[in-house]
Amino acid sequence: MNDFAAVTALIEHLERSDTPLGCIAEVRIRAGAAYSPEALAQAYEMQVPGTPLEGSRLVVERLPIEGDCPVCGADQPACGEDETGDLPICATCGAPLPAGAARLLRVGVSDRAA
């Protein structure tokens, strides 16, 4: 899923929630390494005008990659991305890490009264 599609899905998720969207001041997500915080923020800014989310902002935090490297067994967060920019790589040996966690998005919201 690309960043624009992820934000579209995020907005659709928020629209289905019980939270009144006009009350949301901030949408916080923790994004896996497969997503670009800048691209997510840009996609959000492009999609919320004219919606009840207009005036809210998107805050993106990197979701750390955890677990053992399948090649060297190192247990540490990824240090960056491979040459395609899609997969996190092991900080010890440079091997691509499994993409499952890299594609996660976790969502939270803050209301305007907070």
C-alpha positions as CSV (number, residue, x, y, z in Angstrom):
1,M,0.0,0.0,0.0
2,N,1.5,3.4,-0.9
3,D,1.4,6.4,1.3
4,F,-1.5,8.1,-0.4
5,A,-3.6,4.9,-0.3
6,A,-2.7,4.5,3.4
7,V,-4.0,8.0,4.2
8,T,-7.1,7.3,2.2
9,A,-7.7,4.2,4.3
10,L,-6.9,6.1,7.5
11,I,-9.5,8.7,6.7
12,E,-12.1,6.1,5.9
13,H,-11.3,4.3,9.2
14,L,-11.8,7.6,11.1
15,E,-15.1,8.3,9.2
16,R,-16.3,4.9,10.4
17,S,-15.3,5.5,14.1
18,D,-17.6,6.9,16.8
19,T,-15.4,10.0,17.2
20,P,-17.0,13.2,15.8
21,L,-14.5,14.2,13.2
22,G,-15.0,17.9,13.7
23,C,-13.6,17.4,17.2
24,I,-10.3,15.9,16.0
25,A,-7.3,18.3,16.3
26,E,-4.6,15.8,15.8
27,V,-4.3,12.4,14.2
28,R,-1.3,10.5,15.5
29,I,0.0,7.5,13.7
30,R,3.0,5.2,14.2
31,A,4.1,4.1,10.8
32,G,6.4,1.2,9.8
33,A,9.5,1.8,7.7
34,A,7.7,1.2,4.5
35,Y,6.0,4.6,4.8
36,S,7.6,8.0,4.4
37,P,6.5,10.5,7.2
38,E,6.7,13.3,4.7
39,A,4.6,11.6,2.0
40,L,2.0,10.6,4.6
41,A,1.8,14.2,5.9
42,Q,1.5,15.5,2.3
43,A,-1.2,13.0,1.4
44,Y,-3.1,14.0,4.5
45,E,-2.9,17.7,3.7
46,M,-4.2,17.0,0.2
47,Q,-7.1,14.9,1.3
48,V,-8.6,16.6,4.4
49,P,-9.7,20.0,3.0
50,G,-13.5,20.2,2.7
51,T,-13.9,17.3,5.2
52,P,-14.7,17.4,8.9
53,L,-11.0,16.7,9.5
54,E,-10.0,20.0,7.9
55,G,-7.9,22.0,10.4
56,S,-6.5,18.8,12.0
57,R,-2.9,17.8,11.6
58,L,-1.2,14.5,11.1
59,V,1.7,13.6,13.4
60,V,3.8,10.6,12.2
61,E,6.1,8.7,14.4
62,R,8.3,5.8,13.1
63,L,7.3,2.4,14.4
64,P,10.5,0.6,15.3
65,I,11.2,-2.7,13.6
66,E,11.8,-5.3,16.3
67,G,12.9,-9.0,16.1
68,D,15.8,-11.0,15.1
69,C,17.5,-10.6,11.7
70,P,16.9,-13.8,9.7
71,V,20.4,-13.8,8.4
72,C,22.7,-12.9,11.3
73,G,20.3,-13.2,14.3
74,A,21.0,-9.7,15.6
75,D,18.1,-8.3,17.7
76,Q,18.1,-4.6,17.1
77,P,16.1,-2.0,15.3
78,A,16.6,-1.5,11.6
79,C,19.1,1.1,10.6
80,G,17.6,2.3,7.3
81,E,16.1,1.2,4.1
82,D,17.3,-1.0,1.2
83,E,18.2,0.6,-2.1
84,T,14.5,0.5,-3.3
85,G,13.4,2.3,-0.1
86,D,10.9,-0.4,0.7
87,L,12.4,-2.7,3.3
88,P,14.1,-2.0,6.5
89,I,17.6,-3.4,6.7
90,C,19.5,-5.0,9.6
91,A,21.9,-2.6,11.4
92,T,24.4,-5.4,11.8
93,C,24.7,-7.2,8.4
94,G,22.6,-5.1,6.0
95,A,20.2,-7.9,5.1
96,P,16.6,-6.9,4.3
97,L,14.3,-7.6,7.3
98,P,10.8,-9.1,6.9
99,A,8.3,-6.5,5.6
100,G,5.4,-7.3,7.9
101,A,6.1,-4.8,10.6
102,A,7.4,-2.2,8.1
103,R,3.9,-2.0,6.7
104,L,2.0,-1.4,9.9
105,L,0.1,1.8,10.8
106,R,-1.1,2.4,14.4
107,V,-3.7,5.2,14.9
108,G,-4.6,7.6,17.7
109,V,-6.5,10.9,17.8
110,S,-6.6,14.0,20.0
111,D,-9.7,16.2,20.3
112,R,-9.7,19.9,20.0
113,A,-10.7,20.4,23.6
114,A,-7.5,18.7,24.9
